Structures are given as structure tokens and as C-alpha cells.
Amino acid sequence: MVLGPALYSTQYGSAYVGDSLELLDQLEADSIDLVVTSPPFALQREKSYGNVNQEMYVDWLLDFCRKVYRVLAPTGSFVLDLGGAYQSKRPVRSLYNFHVLIRLCEELDFRLAEEFFWFNPSKLPSPIEWVNKKKIRTKDAVNTVWWLSKTDYPKADVKRVLVPYSERMKKLHQNPEKYYKPKVRPSGHDISTSFAINNGGAIPSNLLQIPNTDSSSQYLRLCKELNLESHPARFPLKLPKFFIDFLTEPGDRVLDIFAGSNTTGLAAEVSQCRWLAFEQEHEYLALSAFRFLEKGVQKEHAKELYMQLTQFQTTTYIETTNIAADFHEETPAEVVGTDILEPFSTSAILQAGLFEV
């Protein structure tokens, strides 16, 4: 790897200012275990973070994805978060995200390992014209997240992302004879007593319910206190962390090619993965360093760091010894996964993930 000096580095990773198309060329082939990113979406209105219009978007994004394919390890994964969009001045959805997927698989030879759906219950109603004013469409609260790979069997282990059992399922574990009688269901499923085994958690579904409520984070607090503009399009920390934990092991290398406020880098740091963050906007990447500061840091220290990063004469090292403990303290509950929808029916048991893992 022949990358130049990083803007800042931590125990596990480094953040680089520059065009990802150029920075990707400086990485060795097959050297990255996971690329997880959320590119600027193909929206009708131009945003400050540099989105591209829908007509050009697919070609534009594929230029990056070709280079991602080269650097991705044979057992690696490419996770792409794409928001939906409407066609200009019409209450009709754009198909751009599906065109992206088809071309990634047919032209670049990616495999679609699985599609995920990120449900953000806190998302504001949009677009205003069709949802708020004319009230002919519902709130767009789901992003498609494509999990892609170079081979049919990328590294993955669902045991690393098991979710807590519901209270009802815990009762089933304690007394399975009371709540469930094994037999073959009309669907053909043979639901035996093994489904009542406690495996430490339920297998998550591909519907990830994660509110994007970051208002109390240290990153936003420091940006506000210093009167600096935070990145306007951030995804929640639990989204990249789910895929990092699912698709990598500690020590693996994670890359975000549209780093923004570097949420992916923080998630990788907490999971003890080596990470790289590429972002062309110097200002946004400098502010992203706030995510790695010790919890409760004073704004004077943050301001000094920000000034140092914006002047950028040499790589700044940020100590992150306590970052994992700070993360777990702030996020005690897991919100990703499937809960029981009905008391101990076949579908409930299947959805709860009571398989041997």
C-alpha cells in the first residue's frame, strides 16, 4: 500500500483526504476485507455533500465500484447503502438503485449475497409535494442495502450478530413443554424441540430497524458548540457496525470510500478492525475526528484539534484506548433484528431464529 500521509490516524485506522478514484488505485489488489459505504444519493436537488443527478448517477458510481472490485479480497464483501428517490416532478419512483445492482452483477461480476433493508422510523416525511401536501404517497423510511461479494461464499458468521430473544421466547426456553408441542406443520416444516434450545440469541432478519437519531452524539455536540457545520447525511453507527461484526473478524481491513463524518471508521475501531476512510471534502473529514475523542472532551481541545487538522502539515494521531467502552456504555440495547410477532406460532418460531447455530 502506497497511500500518502493520512489526515489523522488512530490505533486501528487512518483517514485520507482525496478523490476515492485516485486513492483506490494506490491500494493493493485483494487487500480489503470489507467495503461498507453510503455514497451520495441520486436525488433531484443538489446537496452540499456532492450528489450526482439521476441520469449520470449509475455510470458515475460504477467507476468507483470497478476499483472496489479490484481491491476486495476473494472472501471480502461490498456493502452499499442506497436511498430511494422519486423521478423529477412525478410521484413515480426512480429505478436507479436497481440499475446499479443489475450492472454491478452483470458487468462487474459481483454476486448479490443478500439484500438488506434499513428501516429508519425517525425519518422525516418526504418528498413534501407527494407526502405532506397532496398526501398521495407514504413516508419513504427504508433504504436498500446491497450485500455484494466476489465469490459465492464470502466470509460471514451470523453468530457474531445474534439479537436478544424477546421475553416470550425466553419463557419458551424456560418451559418449552408448556408453550409448544413439536409436530410437522402444514408448510412441511418439522418443528422439533430443538427449536427451543437457547443459542444465545436470535438470528437477525434482513430488515434492520435502526433509528437515525444521532442528536446526542459527541460529534454533533462539538460541531454545535464550535459553530461548525456537521455532515448533513450521516448514517447511524449501528448500521456499519452490524455488517462489520457480521462479515469481518478483528484485525480485518475495512474501507469506506465516501467516509463523510467517518461513522464506518468509528464502528471499525470499536470492533478492532483496521480501517481506511476516504473523503474528498477536507472540512468534513477534519470534523469527523471528533468521533474518536475521549468521551466528555472539552470544546477547547476539540477546537485545537480541528485547527490542526484543517492546516494539515503532518498526520495527527488520536488516542482511542477507551473508545470501545464508551460505545457500549452509550448503546446498551440492540435494535437490529426480528422480534416475535405472534405468540409461539410456526412463523414466530422461524422468525425468532431458534435454529442451531
Secondary structure in CASP SS format (residue, H / E / C, confidence):
PFRMAT SS
TARGET T0000
AUTHOR 0000-0000-0000
METHOD secondary structure of the structure
MODEL  1
M C 1.00
V C 1.00
L C 1.00
G C 1.00
P C 1.00
A C 1.00
L C 1.00
Y E 1.00
S E 1.00
T C 1.00
Q C 1.00
Y C 1.00
G E 1.00
S E 1.00
A E 1.00
Y E 1.00
V E 1.00
G C 1.00
D C 1.00
S H 1.00
L H 1.00
E H 1.00
L H 1.00
L H 1.00
D H 1.00
Q C 1.00
L C 1.00
E C 1.00
A C 1.00
D C 1.00
S C 1.00
I E 1.00
D E 1.00
L E 1.00
V E 1.00
V E 1.00
T E 1.00
S C 1.00
P C 1.00
P C 1.00
F C 1.00
A C 1.00
L C 1.00
Q C 1.00
R C 1.00
E C 1.00
K C 1.00
S C 1.00
Y C 1.00
G C 1.00
N C 1.00
V C 1.00
N C 1.00
Q H 1.00
E H 1.00
M H 1.00
Y H 1.00
V H 1.00
D H 1.00
W H 1.00
L H 1.00
L H 1.00
D H 1.00
F H 1.00
C H 1.00
R H 1.00
K H 1.00
V H 1.00
Y H 1.00
R H 1.00
V H 1.00
L E 1.00
A E 1.00
P E 1.00
T E 1.00
G E 1.00
S E 1.00
F E 1.00
V E 1.00
L E 1.00
D E 1.00
L E 1.00
G C 1.00
G C 1.00
A C 1.00
Y E 1.00
Q C 1.00
S C 1.00
K C 1.00
R C 1.00
P C 1.00
V C 1.00
R E 1.00
S C 1.00
L C 1.00
Y H 1.00
N H 1.00
F H 1.00
H H 1.00
V H 1.00
L H 1.00
I H 1.00
R H 1.00
L H 1.00
C H 1.00
E H 1.00
E C 1.00
L C 1.00
D C 1.00
F C 1.00
R E 1.00
L E 1.00
A E 1.00
E E 1.00
E E 1.00
F E 1.00
F E 1.00
W E 1.00
F E 1.00
N C 1.00
P C 1.00
S C 1.00
K C 1.00
L C 1.00
P C 1.00
S C 1.00
P C 1.00
I H 1.00
E H 1.00
W H 1.00
V H 1.00
N H 1.00
K H 1.00
K C 1.00
K C 1.00
I C 1.00
R C 1.00
T C 1.00
K C 1.00
D C 1.00
A C 1.00
V E 1.00
N E 1.00
T E 1.00
V E 1.00
W E 1.00
W E 1.00
L E 1.00
S E 1.00
K C 1.00
T C 1.00
D C 1.00
Y C 1.00
P C 1.00
K C 1.00
A C 1.00
D C 1.00
V H 1.00
K H 1.00
R H 1.00
V H 1.00
L C 1.00
V E 1.00
P C 1.00
Y C 1.00
S C 1.00
E H 1.00
R H 1.00
M H 1.00
K H 1.00
K H 1.00
L H 1.00
H H 1.00
Q H 1.00
N C 1.00
P H 1.00
E H 1.00
K H 1.00
Y H 1.00
Y C 1.00
K C 1.00
P C 1.00
K E 1.00
V E 1.00
R C 1.00
P C 1.00
S C 1.00
G C 1.00
H C 1.00
D E 1.00
I E 1.00
S C 1.00
T H 1.00
S H 1.00
F H 1.00
A H 1.00
I C 1.00
N C 1.00
N C 1.00
G C 1.00
G C 1.00
A E 1.00
I C 1.00
P C 1.00
S C 1.00
N C 1.00
L E 1.00
L E 1.00
Q E 1.00
I C 1.00
P C 1.00
N C 1.00
T C 1.00
D C 1.00
S C 1.00
S C 1.00
S C 1.00
Q H 1.00
Y H 1.00
L H 1.00
R H 1.00
L H 1.00
C H 1.00
K H 1.00
E H 1.00
L C 1.00
N C 1.00
L C 1.00
E C 1.00
S C 1.00
H C 1.00
P C 1.00
A C 1.00
R C 1.00
F C 1.00
P C 1.00
L C 1.00
K H 1.00
L H 1.00
P H 1.00
K H 1.00
F H 1.00
F H 1.00
I H 1.00
D H 1.00
F H 1.00
L H 1.00
T C 1.00
E C 1.00
P C 1.00
G C 1.00
D C 1.00
R E 1.00
V E 1.00
L E 1.00
D E 1.00
I C 1.00
F C 1.00
A C 1.00
G C 1.00
S C 1.00
N C 1.00
T H 1.00
T H 1.00
G H 1.00
L H 1.00
A H 1.00
A H 1.00
E H 1.00
V H 1.00
S C 1.00
Q C 1.00
C C 1.00
R E 1.00
W E 1.00
L E 1.00
A E 1.00
F E 1.00
E E 1.00
Q C 1.00
E C 1.00
H H 1.00
E H 1.00
Y H 1.00
L H 1.00
A H 1.00
L H 1.00
S H 1.00
A H 1.00
F H 1.00
R H 1.00
F H 1.00
L C 1.00
E C 1.00
K C 1.00
G C 1.00
V C 1.00
Q C 1.00
K H 1.00
E H 1.00
H H 1.00
A H 1.00
K H 1.00
E H 1.00
L H 1.00
Y H 1.00
M H 1.00
Q H 1.00
L H 1.00
T H 1.00
Q H 1.00
F C 1.00
Q C 1.00
T C 1.00
T C 1.00
T E 1.00
Y E 1.00
I C 1.00
E C 1.00
T C 1.00
T C 1.00
N C 1.00
I H 1.00
A H 1.00
A H 1.00
D H 1.00
F H 1.00
H H 1.00
E H 1.00
E H 1.00
T C 1.00
P C 1.00
A C 1.00
E C 1.00
V C 1.00
V C 1.00
G C 1.00
T C 1.00
D C 1.00
I C 1.00
L C 1.00
E C 1.00
P C 1.00
F C 1.00
S C 1.00
T H 1.00
S H 1.00
A H 1.00
I H 1.00
L H 1.00
Q H 1.00
A H 1.00
G C 1.00
L C 1.00
F C 1.00
E C 1.00
V C 1.00
END
